Amino acid sequence: MKTSGYVIIGGTPVHIEAPVVNFREPPYWDATREYCIPTTTDPAPACKAGVPYGNLPKPYTRRYAFRPALRASVAWLSEGDAELIRRNGLVVQGWYEPSFSGDRFTLGLGLGVYIAIDDYREDREGAFPNGVITLTASYRVGRDWRARFSWNRVISNYDRDTDVLMLGAGYRF
C-alpha cells in the first residue's frame, strides 16, 4: 500500500515524515461518518437504512471525540411526569472523559445546557435554558461494547432541580 505521509488535523492535510495512510486515501475508510462507505476491500458494504449495523436507536445521543479525552454530545432528555415537572428537551454537553486500564474504564464529567419545555411551569411558556452537569463511568464489556452509568443533575433557575440516573449500553464504531 502506497502512503502519502499526510495526516489530517482539523480538516487540513499536514505532511509528516512517517508512513501513514489517512481516511482520504485508499481504502477510504472513514470512522467519522455515520453512513456506509464503499471501500476497495468492501465495495458493497451490508447496510440497513444506510447506517452500518442497522438503524440509529431512539432516543439517540451523538458523541464525538475532539481529542482522546475531550468529547461533545447532543441528546434528547425526557424527565417523565413527576407531578411537579414534565420537562423534556435538547441537551448539548462538552465532556472530559479520560480512559484507564488500557481503555477498559472511563470516568467523565460533562457540562452543558438543557433547552427544555416544562408543561407544568406556569410562569413561562416555551423553551428555556437550564444547566446540566453529568458524572459518568463506563466499562468495556467486549471489543466494541460498553456499559455506561450516568448521573445527570439538571440545574434550573427555579426550585425544580432534578437528578436523572441512566444505565445503558453503547457500541463503539
C-alpha positions in Angstrom: 0.0 0.0 0.0 1.4 3.4 -1.0 1.5 6.0 1.7 1.5 9.8 1.3 2.8 10.8 4.7 -0.1 13.2 5.3 -2.3 13.3 8.4 -5.5 15.3 8.6 -5.6 17.8 11.5 -8.6 20.0 11.8 -9.5 19.2 8.2 -6.1 20.3 6.9 -3.5 17.8 5.5 -0.2 18.1 7.3 2.9 16.4 5.9 5.0 14.3 8.4 8.0 12.1 8.0 6.1 8.8 8.7 4.4 6.1 6.6 0.8 6.9 7.3 -2.5 6.4 5.3 -5.3 8.8 6.1 -9.0 8.3 5.5 -8.8 10.3 2.2 -6.5 7.6 0.7 -7.3 4.1 -0.3 -9.0 2.1 1.1 -11.0 5.2 2.1 -12.3 4.0 5.5 -13.6 7.0 7.5 -14.7 6.3 11.1 -16.2 9.8 11.5 -19.1 9.0 9.1 -22.4 7.6 10.2 -23.2 6.0 6.9 -21.9 3.2 4.8 -18.9 4.0 2.6 -17.8 1.5 -0.1 -14.1 0.8 0.1 -11.7 -1.1 -2.2 -11.8 -4.0 0.2 -15.6 -4.0 0.6 -17.2 -2.3 -2.4 -20.8 -3.2 -1.3 -21.0 -3.0 2.5 -24.1 -4.6 4.1 -26.0 -1.7 5.5 -29.5 -1.3 6.8 -31.2 2.0 6.2 -27.9 3.4 5.1 -26.3 3.0 8.5 -23.7 0.4 9.5 -25.1 -2.2 11.9 -28.7 -1.2 11.5 -31.0 1.7 12.3 -29.9 4.5 14.7 -31.5 4.0 18.1 -34.2 6.2 19.7 -33.5 8.2 21.8 -30.3 9.0 20.0 -27.1 10.6 21.5 -24.3 11.7 19.2 -20.9 11.7 20.8 -17.8 13.0 19.1 -14.2 12.9 20.4 -12.1 16.1 19.6 -9.1 14.7 21.4 -8.6 11.4 23.3 -10.4 12.7 26.5 -12.4 15.7 25.1 -15.8 14.9 23.7 -19.1 16.5 22.9 -22.6 15.1 22.8 -26.1 16.1 21.7 -29.0 14.2 23.3 -32.7 14.4 23.9 -33.8 14.1 27.6 -37.3 13.4 28.9 -37.6 13.6 32.6 -41.0 12.0 32.7 -44.1 13.2 34.5 -43.3 13.7 38.2 -46.4 15.6 39.1 -44.2 18.7 39.8 -42.4 18.9 36.4 -42.8 17.4 33.0 -39.7 18.6 31.2 -38.1 17.4 28.0 -35.7 18.9 25.6 -32.3 19.1 23.9 -29.1 18.6 25.9 -25.7 19.8 24.5 -22.6 19.0 26.6 -18.9 19.2 26.5 -17.0 16.3 28.2 -13.7 15.5 29.8 -13.6 11.7 29.9 -10.2 10.0 30.2 -9.8 6.3 30.0 -7.9 4.0 32.3 -6.6 0.4 32.4 -5.9 0.2 28.7 -9.2 1.9 27.7 -11.2 -0.6 29.8 -12.7 2.0 32.2 -13.6 5.7 31.7 -14.6 8.3 34.2 -16.0 11.6 33.0 -17.5 15.0 33.7 -19.9 16.7 31.3 -21.1 20.3 31.4 -23.7 21.9 29.2 -27.1 23.4 28.6 -30.5 21.8 28.6 -33.1 23.6 26.4 -36.3 22.3 28.0 -40.0 22.8 27.9 -41.8 22.2 31.2 -45.5 21.6 30.6 -46.3 22.3 34.3 -44.3 25.6 34.6 -46.9 28.3 34.8 -44.7 31.4 34.8 -43.1 30.7 31.4 -44.2 29.5 28.0 -42.0 27.7 25.5 -38.4 26.5 25.8 -36.0 27.9 28.4 -32.3 27.1 29.2 -31.2 25.0 32.2 -27.7 24.0 33.2 -26.7 20.3 33.3 -23.8 18.6 34.9 -23.1 14.9 34.4 -20.8 12.4 36.1 -20.4 9.3 34.0 -18.5 6.0 34.2 -18.2 3.3 31.5 -16.7 -0.2 31.4 -15.7 -2.0 28.2 -17.6 -5.3 28.1 -16.3 -6.6 24.8 -14.1 -5.3 21.9 -16.7 -2.7 20.9 -19.4 -2.8 23.6 -19.6 -0.6 26.7 -21.8 -0.5 29.8 -22.4 3.1 31.0 -23.8 4.7 34.1 -24.5 8.5 34.1 -25.8 10.8 36.9 -27.3 14.0 35.4 -28.0 17.0 37.6 -30.4 19.5 35.9 -29.8 22.9 37.4 -32.8 25.2 36.9 -33.3 28.9 37.7 -36.4 28.0 39.8 -37.0 25.4 42.5 -37.2 22.3 40.3 -33.6 20.9 40.1 -33.6 17.2 39.3 -31.3 14.2 39.3 -31.6 11.8 36.3 -29.8 8.4 36.7 -29.2 6.4 33.5 -27.8 3.0 32.9 -27.2 1.8 29.3 -25.2 0.0 26.7 -23.2 1.5 23.8 -21.4 0.3 20.7 -18.2 1.9 19.6 -17.7 2.2 15.8 
